[in-house]
Amino acid sequence: MKEGIHPTYRDVCFLDQSNGMQFIIRSCAPGREMITVDGREMPLFKLETSSESHAFYTGQQKSVDTLGGRVEKFRNKFAHLRK
């Protein structure tokens, strides 16, 4: 490998700001702040949402039919194929 052209690959602490969940993975993500976790100091990368708080993963996602009933018409039309 060439010297000096690769990003720094290291442990990074990701913080989900919506629920306070922290997880540590190896990443090249930049971190301006530092945090100490389990006695190790590492960069902190703040997230607005993660799989712990996203509605799709938590099962709280709601279907919004903004197309004037088109989704329901489609489901009724092809309901016989789902069996």
PDB file with SEQRES, HELIX, SHEET and CRYST1 records, atoms N, CA, C and O in Angstrom:
SEQRES   1 A   83  MET LYS GLU GLY ILE HIS PRO THR TYR ARG ASP VAL CYS          
SEQRES   2 A   83  PHE LEU ASP GLN SER ASN GLY MET GLN PHE ILE ILE ARG          
SEQRES   3 A   83  SER CYS ALA PRO GLY ARG GLU MET ILE THR VAL ASP GLY          
SEQRES   4 A   83  ARG GLU MET PRO LEU PHE LYS LEU GLU THR SER SER GLU          
SEQRES   5 A   83  SER HIS ALA PHE TYR THR GLY GLN GLN LYS SER VAL ASP          
SEQRES   6 A   83  THR LEU GLY GLY ARG VAL GLU LYS PHE ARG ASN LYS PHE          
SEQRES   7 A   83  ALA HIS LEU ARG LYS                                          
HELIX    1 AA1 ALA A   55  THR A   58  1                                   4    
HELIX    2 AA2 ARG A   70  LYS A   77  1                                   8    
HELIX    3 AA3 ALA A   79  LEU A   81  5                                   3    
SHEET    1 AA1 4 GLN A  22  SER A  27  0                                        
SHEET    2 AA1 4 ARG A  10  ASP A  16 -1                                        
SHEET    3 AA1 4 ARG A  40  LEU A  47  1                                        
SHEET    4 AA1 4 GLU A  33  VAL A  37 -1                                        
CRYST1    1.000    1.000    1.000  90.00  90.00  90.00 P 1           1          
ATOM      1  N   MET A   1       0.837  -1.187   0.000  1.00  0.00           N  
ATOM      2  CA  MET A   1       0.000   0.000   0.000  1.00  0.00           C  
ATOM      3  C   MET A   1       0.877   1.243   0.000  1.00  0.00           C  
ATOM      4  O   MET A   1       1.961   1.256   0.583  1.00  0.00           O  
ATOM      5  N   LYS A   2       0.401   2.266  -0.649  1.00  0.00           N  
ATOM      6  CA  LYS A   2       1.132   3.529  -0.658  1.00  0.00           C  
ATOM      7  C   LYS A   2       0.966   4.222   0.679  1.00  0.00           C  
ATOM      8  O   LYS A   2      -0.092   4.151   1.303  1.00  0.00           O  
ATOM      9  N   GLU A   3       2.006   4.883   1.104  1.00  0.00           N  
ATOM     10  CA  GLU A   3       1.987   5.603   2.371  1.00  0.00           C  
ATOM     11  C   GLU A   3       1.294   6.952   2.212  1.00  0.00           C  
ATOM     12  O   GLU A   3       1.467   7.631   1.200  1.00  0.00           O  
ATOM     13  N   GLY A   4       0.510   7.335   3.213  1.00  0.00           N  
ATOM     14  CA  GLY A   4      -0.053   8.671   3.289  1.00  0.00           C  
ATOM     15  C   GLY A   4      -1.286   8.949   2.452  1.00  0.00           C  
ATOM     16  O   GLY A   4      -1.739  10.093   2.414  1.00  0.00           O  
ATOM     17  N   ILE A   5      -1.859   7.940   1.771  1.00  0.00           N  
ATOM     18  CA  ILE A   5      -3.036   8.217   0.947  1.00  0.00           C  
ATOM     19  C   ILE A   5      -4.305   7.579   1.505  1.00  0.00           C  
ATOM     20  O   ILE A   5      -5.398   7.863   1.016  1.00  0.00           O  
ATOM     21  N   HIS A   6      -4.182   6.739   2.501  1.00  0.00           N  
ATOM     22  CA  HIS A   6      -5.334   6.036   3.041  1.00  0.00           C  
ATOM     23  C   HIS A   6      -5.880   6.744   4.286  1.00  0.00           C  
ATOM     24  O   HIS A   6      -5.111   7.265   5.094  1.00  0.00           O  
ATOM     25  N   PRO A   7      -7.213   6.762   4.436  1.00  0.00           N  
ATOM     26  CA  PRO A   7      -7.775   7.382   5.639  1.00  0.00           C  
ATOM     27  C   PRO A   7      -7.481   6.532   6.873  1.00  0.00           C  
ATOM     28  O   PRO A   7      -7.165   5.347   6.771  1.00  0.00           O  
ATOM     29  N   THR A   8      -7.590   7.158   8.023  1.00  0.00           N  
ATOM     30  CA  THR A   8      -7.343   6.469   9.279  1.00  0.00           C  
ATOM     31  C   THR A   8      -8.528   5.576   9.609  1.00  0.00           C  
ATOM     32  O   THR A   8      -9.654   6.056   9.738  1.00  0.00           O  
ATOM     33  N   TYR A   9      -8.281   4.287   9.744  1.00  0.00           N  
ATOM     34  CA  TYR A   9      -9.310   3.298  10.058  1.00  0.00           C  
ATOM     35  C   TYR A   9      -9.133   2.902  11.512  1.00  0.00           C  
ATOM     36  O   TYR A   9      -8.137   2.278  11.878  1.00  0.00           O  
ATOM     37  N   ARG A  10     -10.113   3.270  12.349  1.00  0.00           N  
ATOM     38  CA  ARG A  10      -9.960   3.068  13.788  1.00  0.00           C  
ATOM     39  C   ARG A  10     -11.322   2.877  14.431  1.00  0.00           C  
ATOM     40  O   ARG A  10     -12.354   3.017  13.774  1.00  0.00           O  
ATOM     41  N   ASP A  11     -11.320   2.557  15.725  1.00  0.00           N  
ATOM     42  CA  ASP A  11     -12.578   2.448  16.469  1.00  0.00           C  
ATOM     43  C   ASP A  11     -13.192   3.839  16.616  1.00  0.00           C  
ATOM     44  O   ASP A  11     -12.505   4.797  16.968  1.00  0.00           O  
ATOM     45  N   VAL A  12     -14.495   3.936  16.340  1.00  0.00           N  
ATOM     46  CA  VAL A  12     -15.232   5.188  16.450  1.00  0.00           C  
ATOM     47  C   VAL A  12     -16.504   4.911  17.237  1.00  0.00           C  
ATOM     48  O   VAL A  12     -17.169   3.901  17.005  1.00  0.00           O  
ATOM     49  N   CYS A  13     -16.843   5.789  18.153  1.00  0.00           N  
ATOM     50  CA  CYS A  13     -18.076   5.672  18.928  1.00  0.00           C  
ATOM     51  C   CYS A  13     -19.163   6.492  18.236  1.00  0.00           C  
ATOM     52  O   CYS A  13     -19.015   7.700  18.051  1.00  0.00           O  
ATOM     53  N   PHE A  14     -20.254   5.831  17.855  1.00  0.00           N  
ATOM     54  CA  PHE A  14     -21.391   6.505  17.249  1.00  0.00           C  
ATOM     55  C   PHE A  14     -22.456   6.701  18.315  1.00  0.00           C  
ATOM     56  O   PHE A  14     -22.777   5.770  19.054  1.00  0.00           O  
ATOM     57  N   LEU A  15     -23.002   7.901  18.397  1.00  0.00           N  
ATOM     58  CA  LEU A  15     -24.000   8.255  19.394  1.00  0.00           C  
ATOM     59  C   LEU A  15     -25.294   8.643  18.698  1.00  0.00           C  
ATOM     60  O   LEU A  15     -25.331   9.605  17.930  1.00  0.00           O  
ATOM     61  N   ASP A  16     -26.358   7.889  18.968  1.00  0.00           N  
ATOM     62  CA  ASP A  16     -27.685   8.208  18.459  1.00  0.00           C  
ATOM     63  C   ASP A  16     -28.273   9.269  19.384  1.00  0.00           C  
ATOM     64  O   ASP A  16     -28.593   8.981  20.537  1.00  0.00           O  
ATOM     65  N   GLN A  17     -28.414  10.488  18.883  1.00  0.00           N  
ATOM     66  CA  GLN A  17     -28.850  11.598  19.725  1.00  0.00           C  
ATOM     67  C   GLN A  17     -30.321  11.526  20.099  1.00  0.00           C  
ATOM     68  O   GLN A  17     -30.737  12.195  21.045  1.00  0.00           O  
ATOM     69  N   SER A  18     -31.112  10.748  19.400  1.00  0.00           N  
ATOM     70  CA  SER A  18     -32.536  10.691  19.717  1.00  0.00           C  
ATOM     71  C   SER A  18     -32.825   9.824  20.941  1.00  0.00           C  
ATOM     72  O   SER A  18     -33.822  10.043  21.628  1.00  0.00           O  
ATOM     73  N   ASN A  19     -31.960   8.838  21.224  1.00  0.00           N  
ATOM     74  CA  ASN A  19     -32.217   7.991  22.392  1.00  0.00           C  
ATOM     75  C   ASN A  19     -30.980   7.727  23.254  1.00  0.00           C  
ATOM     76  O   ASN A  19     -31.080   7.018  24.256  1.00  0.00           O  
ATOM     77  N   GLY A  20     -29.838   8.267  22.897  1.00  0.00           N  
ATOM     78  CA  GLY A  20     -28.637   8.128  23.711  1.00  0.00           C  
ATOM     79  C   GLY A  20     -27.880   6.816  23.529  1.00  0.00           C  
ATOM     80  O   GLY A  20     -26.921   6.562  24.258  1.00  0.00           O  
ATOM     81  N   MET A  21     -28.284   5.981  22.579  1.00  0.00           N  
ATOM     82  CA  MET A  21     -27.621   4.695  22.324  1.00  0.00           C  
ATOM     83  C   MET A  21     -26.225   4.942  21.755  1.00  0.00           C  
ATOM     84  O   MET A  21     -26.053   5.764  20.855  1.00  0.00           O  
ATOM     85  N   GLN A  22     -25.236   4.229  22.281  1.00  0.00           N  
ATOM     86  CA  GLN A  22     -23.864   4.317  21.787  1.00  0.00           C  
ATOM     87  C   GLN A  22     -23.454   2.952  21.259  1.00  0.00           C  
ATOM     88  O   GLN A  22     -23.783   1.924  21.850  1.00  0.00           O  
ATOM     89  N   PHE A  23     -22.737   2.945  20.150  1.00  0.00           N  
ATOM     90  CA  PHE A  23     -22.140   1.705  19.667  1.00  0.00           C  
ATOM     91  C   PHE A  23     -20.793   2.020  19.040  1.00  0.00           C  
ATOM     92  O   PHE A  23     -20.587   3.090  18.469  1.00  0.00           O  
ATOM     93  N   ILE A  24     -19.888   1.069  19.158  1.00  0.00           N  
ATOM     94  CA  ILE A  24     -18.520   1.253  18.699  1.00  0.00           C  
ATOM     95  C   ILE A  24     -18.269   0.305  17.541  1.00  0.00           C  
ATOM     96  O   ILE A  24     -18.468  -0.905  17.654  1.00  0.00           O  
ATOM     97  N   ILE A  25     -17.827   0.873  16.426  1.00  0.00           N  
ATOM     98  CA  ILE A  25     -17.427   0.069  15.276  1.00  0.00           C  
ATOM     99  C   ILE A  25     -16.168   0.688  14.686  1.00  0.00           C  
ATOM    100  O   ILE A  25     -15.820   1.827  14.998  1.00  0.00           O  
ATOM    101  N   ARG A  26     -15.500  -0.053  13.848  1.00  0.00           N  
ATOM    102  CA  ARG A  26     -14.329   0.483  13.167  1.00  0.00           C  
ATOM    103  C   ARG A  26     -14.802   1.247  11.945  1.00  0.00           C  
ATOM    104  O   ARG A  26     -15.646   0.766  11.188  1.00  0.00           O  
ATOM    105  N   SER A  27     -14.251   2.446  11.758  1.00  0.00           N  
ATOM    106  CA  SER A  27     -14.722   3.315  10.690  1.00  0.00           C  
ATOM    107  C   SER A  27     -13.658   4.340  10.333  1.00  0.00           C  
ATOM    108  O   SER A  27     -12.696   4.546  11.072  1.00  0.00           O  
ATOM    109  N   CYS A  28     -13.850   4.976   9.190  1.00  0.00           N  
ATOM    110  CA  CYS A  28     -13.017   6.104   8.765  1.00  0.00           C  
ATOM    111  C   CYS A  28     -13.752   7.419   8.982  1.00  0.00           C  
ATOM    112  O   CYS A  28     -13.257   8.476   8.592  1.00  0.00           O  
ATOM    113  N   ALA A  29     -14.931   7.364   9.603  1.00  0.00           N  
ATOM    114  CA  ALA A  29     -15.739   8.564   9.817  1.00  0.00           C  
ATOM    115  C   ALA A  29     -14.978   9.581  10.652  1.00  0.00           C  
ATOM    116  O   ALA A  29     -14.343   9.229  11.646  1.00  0.00           O  
ATOM    117  N   PRO A  30     -15.044  10.844  10.242  1.00  0.00           N  
ATOM    118  CA  PRO A  30     -14.338  11.875  11.007  1.00  0.00           C  
ATOM    119  C   PRO A  30     -15.077  12.190  12.303  1.00  0.00           C  
ATOM    120  O   PRO A  30     -16.305  12.135  12.359  1.00  0.00           O  
ATOM    121  N   GLY A  31     -14.335  12.511  13.312  1.00  0.00           N  
ATOM    122  CA  GLY A  31     -14.935  12.898  14.582  1.00  0.00           C  
ATOM    123  C   GLY A  31     -14.203  14.090  15.149  1.00  0.00           C  
ATOM    124  O   GLY A  31     -12.989  14.042  15.352  1.00  0.00           O  
ATOM    125  N   ARG A  32     -14.932  15.159  15.406  1.00  0.00           N  
ATOM    126  CA  ARG A  32     -14.294  16.357  15.952  1.00  0.00           C  
ATOM    127  C   ARG A  32     -14.165  16.276  17.463  1.00  0.00           C  
ATOM    128  O   ARG A  32     -13.260  16.863  18.056  1.00  0.00           O  
ATOM    129  N   GLU A  33     -15.082  15.539  18.076  1.00  0.00           N  
ATOM    130  CA  GLU A  33     -15.070  15.393  19.527  1.00  0.00           C  
ATOM    131  C   GLU A  33     -14.493  14.035  19.894  1.00  0.00           C  
ATOM    132  O   GLU A  33     -14.483  13.109  19.082  1.00  0.00           O  
ATOM    133  N   MET A  34     -14.015  13.928  21.126  1.00  0.00           N  
ATOM    134  CA  MET A  34     -13.486  12.670  21.635  1.00  0.00           C  
ATOM    135  C   MET A  34     -14.332  12.234  22.825  1.00  0.00           C  
ATOM    136  O   MET A  34     -14.920  13.065  23.517  1.00  0.00           O  
ATOM    137  N   ILE A  35     -14.390  10.917  23.058  1.00  0.00           N  
ATOM    138  CA  ILE A  35     -15.137  10.358  24.174  1.00  0.00           C  
ATOM    139  C   ILE A  35     -14.324   9.199  24.739  1.00  0.00           C  
ATOM    140  O   ILE A  35     -13.595   8.528  24.009  1.00  0.00           O  
ATOM    141  N   THR A  36     -14.451   8.970  26.032  1.00  0.00           N  
ATOM    142  CA  THR A  36     -13.781   7.841  26.667  1.00  0.00           C  
ATOM    143  C   THR A  36     -14.820   6.774  26.987  1.00  0.00           C  
ATOM    144  O   THR A  36     -15.771   7.019  27.728  1.00  0.00           O  
ATOM    145  N   VAL A  37     -14.627   5.589  26.419  1.00  0.00           N  
ATOM    146  CA  VAL A  37     -15.525   4.461  26.635  1.00  0.00           C  
ATOM    147  C   VAL A  37     -14.675   3.267  27.033  1.00  0.00           C  
ATOM    148  O   VAL A  37     -13.744   2.897  26.319  1.00  0.00           O  
ATOM    149  N   ASP A  38     -14.991   2.667  28.163  1.00  0.00           N  
ATOM    150  CA  ASP A  38     -14.254   1.505  28.674  1.00  0.00           C  
ATOM    151  C   ASP A  38     -12.757   1.790  28.803  1.00  0.00           C  
ATOM    152  O   ASP A  38     -11.925   0.915  28.560  1.00  0.00           O  
ATOM    153  N   GLY A  39     -12.428   3.019  29.185  1.00  0.00           N  
ATOM    154  CA  GLY A  39     -11.032   3.375  29.394  1.00  0.00           C  
ATOM    155  C   GLY A  39     -10.267   3.709  28.127  1.00  0.00           C  
ATOM    156  O   GLY A  39      -9.071   3.993  28.187  1.00  0.00           O  
ATOM    157  N   ARG A  40     -10.927   3.680  26.991  1.00  0.00           N  
ATOM    158  CA  ARG A  40     -10.273   4.004  25.711  1.00  0.00           C  
ATOM    159  C   ARG A  40     -10.836   5.321  25.188  1.00  0.00           C  
ATOM    160  O   ARG A  40     -12.047   5.536  25.213  1.00  0.00           O  
ATOM    161  N   GLU A  41      -9.967   6.191  24.720  1.00  0.00           N  
ATOM    162  CA  GLU A  41     -10.406   7.441  24.127  1.00  0.00           C  
ATOM    163  C   GLU A  41     -10.502   7.257  22.621  1.00  0.00           C  
ATOM    164  O   GLU A  41      -9.574   6.766  21.978  1.00  0.00           O  
ATOM    165  N   MET A  42     -11.649   7.663  22.069  1.00  0.00           N  
ATOM    166  CA  MET A  42     -11.882   7.486  20.638  1.00  0.00           C  
ATOM    167  C   MET A  42     -12.733   8.629  20.117  1.00  0.00           C  
ATOM    168  O   MET A  42     -13.375   9.331  20.897  1.00  0.00           O  
ATOM    169  N   PRO A  43     -12.742   8.824  18.788  1.00  0.00           N  
ATOM    170  CA  PRO A  43     -13.568   9.881  18.202  1.00  0.00           C  
ATOM    171  C   PRO A  43     -15.053   9.598  18.406  1.00  0.00           C  
ATOM    172  O   PRO A  43     -15.479   8.444  18.447  1.00  0.00           O  
ATOM    173  N   LEU A  44     -15.830  10.667  18.533  1.00  0.00           N  
ATOM    174  CA  LEU A  44     -17.277  10.570  18.700  1.00  0.00           C  
ATOM    175  C   LEU A  44     -17.940  11.105  17.441  1.00  0.00           C  
ATOM    176  O   LEU A  44     -17.635  12.208  16.989  1.00  0.00           O  
ATOM    177  N   PHE A  45     -18.854  10.314  16.877  1.00  0.00           N  
ATOM    178  CA  PHE A  45     -19.607  10.703  15.692  1.00  0.00           C  
ATOM    179  C   PHE A  45     -21.074  10.700  16.065  1.00  0.00           C  
ATOM    180  O   PHE A  45     -21.615   9.657  16.433  1.00  0.00           O  
ATOM    181  N   LYS A  46     -21.734  11.858  15.977  1.00  0.00           N  
ATOM    182  CA  LYS A  46     -23.128  11.982  16.402  1.00  0.00           C  
ATOM    183  C   LYS A  46     -24.072  11.747  15.229  1.00  0.00           C  
ATOM    184  O   LYS A  46     -23.866  12.262  14.130  1.00  0.00           O  
ATOM    185  N   LEU A  47     -25.124  10.945  15.491  1.00  0.00           N  
ATOM    186  CA  LEU A  47     -26.132  10.618  14.487  1.00  0.00           C  
ATOM    187  C   LEU A  47     -27.488  11.154  14.920  1.00  0.00           C  
ATOM    188  O   LEU A  47     -27.784  11.202  16.114  1.00  0.00           O  
ATOM    189  N   GLU A  48     -28.303  11.552  13.971  1.00  0.00           N  
ATOM    190  CA  GLU A  48     -29.669  11.970  14.281  1.00  0.00           C  
ATOM    191  C   GLU A  48     -30.541  10.750  14.580  1.00  0.00           C  
ATOM    192  O   GLU A  48     -31.393  10.796  15.467  1.00  0.00           O  
ATOM    193  N   THR A  49     -30.331   9.676  13.850  1.00  0.00           N  
ATOM    194  CA  THR A  49     -31.108   8.452  14.036  1.00  0.00           C  
ATOM    195  C   THR A  49     -30.257   7.250  13.648  1.00  0.00           C  
ATOM    196  O   THR A  49     -29.337   7.367  12.838  1.00  0.00           O  
ATOM    197  N   SER A  50     -30.562   6.115  14.218  1.00  0.00           N  
ATOM    198  CA  SER A  50     -29.883   4.866  13.872  1.00  0.00           C  
ATOM    199  C   SER A  50     -30.936   3.771  13.836  1.00  0.00           C  
ATOM    200  O   SER A  50     -32.130   4.054  13.935  1.00  0.00           O  
ATOM    201  N   SER A  51     -30.512   2.541  13.699  1.00  0.00           N  
ATOM    202  CA  SER A  51     -31.471   1.435  13.661  1.00  0.00           C  
ATOM    203  C   SER A  51     -32.195   1.269  14.995  1.00  0.00           C  
ATOM    204  O   SER A  51     -33.260   0.654  15.046  1.00  0.00           O  
ATOM    205  N   GLU A  52     -31.635   1.805  16.063  1.00  0.00           N  
ATOM    206  CA  GLU A  52     -32.286   1.729  17.376  1.00  0.00           C  
ATOM    207  C   GLU A  52     -33.463   2.686  17.505  1.00  0.00           C  
ATOM    208  O   GLU A  52     -34.348   2.467  18.333  1.00  0.00           O  
ATOM    209  N   SER A  53     -33.487   3.745  16.698  1.00  0.00           N  
ATOM    210  CA  SER A  53     -34.550   4.735  16.844  1.00  0.00           C  
ATOM    211  C   SER A  53     -35.351   4.973  15.569  1.00  0.00           C  
ATOM    212  O   SER A  53     -36.364   5.671  15.612  1.00  0.00           O  
ATOM    213  N   HIS A  54     -34.931   4.415  14.442  1.00  0.00           N  
ATOM    214  CA  HIS A  54     -35.645   4.637  13.185  1.00  0.00           C  
ATOM    215  C   HIS A  54     -36.962   3.873  13.193  1.00  0.00           C  
ATOM    216  O   HIS A  54     -37.010   2.719  13.621  1.00  0.00           O  
ATOM    217  N   ALA A  55     -38.014   4.502  12.728  1.00  0.00           N  
ATOM    218  CA  ALA A  55     -39.358   3.919  12.774  1.00  0.00           C  
ATOM    219  C   ALA A  55     -39.456   2.608  12.002  1.00  0.00           C  
ATOM    220  O   ALA A  55     -40.218   1.725  12.398  1.00  0.00           O  
ATOM    221  N   PHE A  56     -38.716   2.457  10.925  1.00  0.00           N  
ATOM    222  CA  PHE A  56     -38.769   1.215  10.148  1.00  0.00           C  
ATOM    223  C   PHE A  56     -38.270   0.033  10.975  1.00  0.00           C  
ATOM    224  O   PHE A  56     -38.868  -1.042  10.940  1.00  0.00           O  
ATOM    225  N   TYR A  57     -37.194   0.220  11.711  1.00  0.00           N  
ATOM    226  CA  TYR A  57     -36.605  -0.872  12.484  1.00  0.00           C  
ATOM    227  C   TYR A  57     -37.303  -1.117  13.813  1.00  0.00           C  
ATOM    228  O   TYR A  57     -37.247  -2.226  14.346  1.00  0.00           O  
ATOM    229  N   THR A  58     -37.956  -0.103  14.353  1.00  0.00           N  
ATOM    230  CA  THR A  58     -38.635  -0.270  15.638  1.00  0.00           C  
ATOM    231  C   THR A  58     -40.071  -0.752  15.482  1.00  0.00           C  
ATOM    232  O   THR A  58     -40.729  -1.062  16.475  1.00  0.00           O  
ATOM    233  N   GLY A  59     -40.569  -0.820  14.240  1.00  0.00           N  
ATOM    234  CA  GLY A  59     -41.921  -1.307  13.994  1.00  0.00           C  
ATOM    235  C   GLY A  59     -42.991  -0.250  14.186  1.00  0.00           C  
ATOM    236  O   GLY A  59     -44.172  -0.586  14.266  1.00  0.00           O  
ATOM    237  N   GLN A  60     -42.620   0.998  14.262  1.00  0.00           N  
ATOM    238  CA  GLN A  60     -43.575   2.072  14.463  1.00  0.00           C  
ATOM    239  C   GLN A  60     -43.886   2.829  13.184  1.00  0.00           C  
ATOM    240  O   GLN A  60     -44.569   3.853  13.216  1.00  0.00           O  
ATOM    241  N   GLN A  61     -43.383   2.329  12.047  1.00  0.00           N  
ATOM    242  CA  GLN A  61     -43.611   2.997  10.777  1.00  0.00           C  
ATOM    243  C   GLN A  61     -45.075   2.853  10.376  1.00  0.00           C  
ATOM    244  O   GLN A  61     -45.671   1.786  10.526  1.00  0.00           O  
ATOM    245  N   LYS A  62     -45.637   3.924   9.870  1.00  0.00           N  
ATOM    246  CA  LYS A  62     -47.023   3.924   9.464  1.00  0.00           C  
ATOM    247  C   LYS A  62     -47.113   4.150   7.968  1.00  0.00           C  
ATOM    248  O   LYS A  62     -46.348   4.934   7.406  1.00  0.00           O  
ATOM    249  N   SER A  63     -48.041   3.469   7.325  1.00  0.00           N  
ATOM    250  CA  SER A  63     -48.260   3.645   5.901  1.00  0.00           C  
ATOM    251  C   SER A  63     -49.169   4.848   5.697  1.00  0.00           C  
ATOM    252  O   SER A  63     -50.266   4.917   6.251  1.00  0.00           O  
ATOM    253  N   VAL A  64     -48.704   5.781   4.904  1.00  0.00           N  
ATOM    254  CA  VAL A  64     -49.489   6.972   4.618  1.00  0.00           C  
ATOM    255  C   VAL A  64     -49.907   6.915   3.157  1.00  0.00           C  
ATOM    256  O   VAL A  64     -49.065   6.974   2.261  1.00  0.00           O  
ATOM    257  N   ASP A  65     -51.192   6.800   2.923  1.00  0.00           N  
ATOM    258  CA  ASP A  65     -51.705   6.741   1.566  1.00  0.00           C  
ATOM    259  C   ASP A  65     -52.061   8.151   1.128  1.00  0.00           C  
ATOM    260  O   ASP A  65     -53.165   8.630   1.389  1.00  0.00           O  
ATOM    261  N   THR A  66     -51.124   8.814   0.462  1.00  0.00           N  
ATOM    262  CA  THR A  66     -51.351  10.174  -0.003  1.00  0.00           C  
ATOM    263  C   THR A  66     -51.773  10.202  -1.462  1.00  0.00           C  
ATOM    264  O   THR A  66     -51.899  11.274  -2.054  1.00  0.00           O  
ATOM    265  N   LEU A  67     -51.992   9.036  -2.041  1.00  0.00           N  
ATOM    266  CA  LEU A  67     -52.328   8.972  -3.459  1.00  0.00           C  
ATOM    267  C   LEU A  67     -53.819   8.799  -3.692  1.00  0.00           C  
ATOM    268  O   LEU A  67     -54.219   8.357  -4.769  1.00  0.00           O  
ATOM    269  N   GLY A  68     -54.633   9.125  -2.739  1.00  0.00           N  
ATOM    270  CA  GLY A  68     -56.075   9.082  -2.926  1.00  0.00           C  
ATOM    271  C   GLY A  68     -56.640   7.678  -3.035  1.00  0.00           C  
ATOM    272  O   GLY A  68     -57.532   7.436  -3.848  1.00  0.00           O  
ATOM    273  N   GLY A  69     -56.137   6.745  -2.230  1.00  0.00           N  
ATOM    274  CA  GLY A  69     -56.677   5.389  -2.235  1.00  0.00           C  
ATOM    275  C   GLY A  69     -56.081   4.476  -3.285  1.00  0.00           C  
ATOM    276  O   GLY A  69     -56.571   3.360  -3.460  1.00  0.00           O  
ATOM    277  N   ARG A  70     -55.057   4.893  -3.985  1.00  0.00           N  
ATOM    278  CA  ARG A  70     -54.463   4.054  -5.037  1.00  0.00           C  
ATOM    279  C   ARG A  70     -53.839   2.788  -4.474  1.00  0.00           C  
ATOM    280  O   ARG A  70     -53.899   1.728  -5.097  1.00  0.00           O  
ATOM    281  N   VAL A  71     -53.245   2.899  -3.302  1.00  0.00           N  
ATOM    282  CA  VAL A  71     -52.639   1.719  -2.684  1.00  0.00           C  
ATOM    283  C   VAL A  71     -53.716   0.691  -2.365  1.00  0.00           C  
ATOM    284  O   VAL A  71     -53.543  -0.499  -2.627  1.00  0.00           O  
ATOM    285  N   GLU A  72     -54.812   1.145  -1.809  1.00  0.00           N  
ATOM    286  CA  GLU A  72     -55.909   0.234  -1.471  1.00  0.00           C  
ATOM    287  C   GLU A  72     -56.523  -0.380  -2.729  1.00  0.00           C  
ATOM    288  O   GLU A  72     -56.877  -1.559  -2.728  1.00  0.00           O  
ATOM    289  N   LYS A  73     -56.654   0.396  -3.791  1.00  0.00           N  
ATOM    290  CA  LYS A  73     -57.178  -0.139  -5.061  1.00  0.00           C  
ATOM    291  C   LYS A  73     -56.249  -1.230  -5.602  1.00  0.00           C  
ATOM    292  O   LYS A  73     -56.710  -2.261  -6.091  1.00  0.00           O  
ATOM    293  N   PHE A  74     -54.946  -0.995  -5.509  1.00  0.00           N  
ATOM    294  CA  PHE A  74     -53.976  -1.982  -5.970  1.00  0.00           C  
ATOM    295  C   PHE A  74     -54.075  -3.262  -5.144  1.00  0.00           C  
ATOM    296  O   PHE A  74     -54.078  -4.364  -5.693  1.00  0.00           O  
ATOM    297  N   ARG A  75     -54.155  -3.111  -3.836  1.00  0.00           N  
ATOM    298  CA  ARG A  75     -54.259  -4.293  -2.965  1.00  0.00           C  
ATOM    299  C   ARG A  75     -55.529  -5.083  -3.255  1.00  0.00           C  
ATOM    300  O   ARG A  75     -55.497  -6.313  -3.284  1.00  0.00           O  
ATOM    301  N   ASN A  76     -56.639  -4.396  -3.468  1.00  0.00           N  
ATOM    302  CA  ASN A  76     -57.891  -5.085  -3.789  1.00  0.00           C  
ATOM    303  C   ASN A  76     -57.816  -5.789  -5.132  1.00  0.00           C  
ATOM    304  O   ASN A  76     -58.328  -6.899  -5.277  1.00  0.00           O  
ATOM    305  N   LYS A  77     -57.189  -5.165  -6.110  1.00  0.00           N  
ATOM    306  CA  LYS A  77     -57.087  -5.729  -7.447  1.00  0.00           C  
ATOM    307  C   LYS A  77     -56.257  -7.014  -7.462  1.00  0.00           C  
ATOM    308  O   LYS A  77     -56.584  -7.957  -8.182  1.00  0.00           O  
ATOM    309  N   PHE A  78     -55.193  -7.051  -6.673  1.00  0.00           N  
ATOM    310  CA  PHE A  78     -54.286  -8.190  -6.698  1.00  0.00           C  
ATOM    311  C   PHE A  78     -54.348  -9.035  -5.429  1.00  0.00           C  
ATOM    312  O   PHE A  78     -53.428  -9.808  -5.163  1.00  0.00           O  
ATOM    313  N   ALA A  79     -55.391  -8.905  -4.658  1.00  0.00           N  
ATOM    314  CA  ALA A  79     -55.536  -9.667  -3.418  1.00  0.00           C  
ATOM    315  C   ALA A  79     -55.602 -11.172  -3.678  1.00  0.00           C  
ATOM    316  O   ALA A  79     -55.131 -11.962  -2.860  1.00  0.00           O  
ATOM    317  N   HIS A  80     -56.178 -11.567  -4.799  1.00  0.00           N  
ATOM    318  CA  HIS A  80     -56.320 -12.996  -5.106  1.00  0.00           C  
ATOM    319  C   HIS A  80     -54.963 -13.662  -5.383  1.00  0.00           C  
ATOM    320  O   HIS A  80     -54.863 -14.885  -5.286  1.00  0.00           O  
ATOM    321  N   LEU A  81     -53.929 -12.902  -5.720  1.00  0.00           N  
ATOM    322  CA  LEU A  81     -52.621 -13.462  -5.998  1.00  0.00           C  
ATOM    323  C   LEU A  81     -51.786 -13.703  -4.734  1.00  0.00           C  
ATOM    324  O   LEU A  81     -50.780 -14.411  -4.786  1.00  0.00           O  
ATOM    325  N   ARG A  82     -52.189 -13.132  -3.620  1.00  0.00           N  
ATOM    326  CA  ARG A  82     -51.430 -13.254  -2.370  1.00  0.00           C  
ATOM    327  C   ARG A  82     -51.656 -14.582  -1.679  1.00  0.00           C  
ATOM    328  O   ARG A  82     -50.909 -14.923  -0.761  1.00  0.00           O  
ATOM    329  N   LYS A  83     -52.642 -15.333  -2.080  1.00  0.00           N  
ATOM    330  CA  LYS A  83     -52.980 -16.590  -1.387  1.00  0.00           C  
ATOM    331  C   LYS A  83     -52.023 -17.688  -1.720  1.00  0.00           C  
ATOM    332  O   LYS A  83     -52.167 -18.805  -1.223  1.00  0.00           O  
TER     333      LYS A  83                                                      
END                                                                             
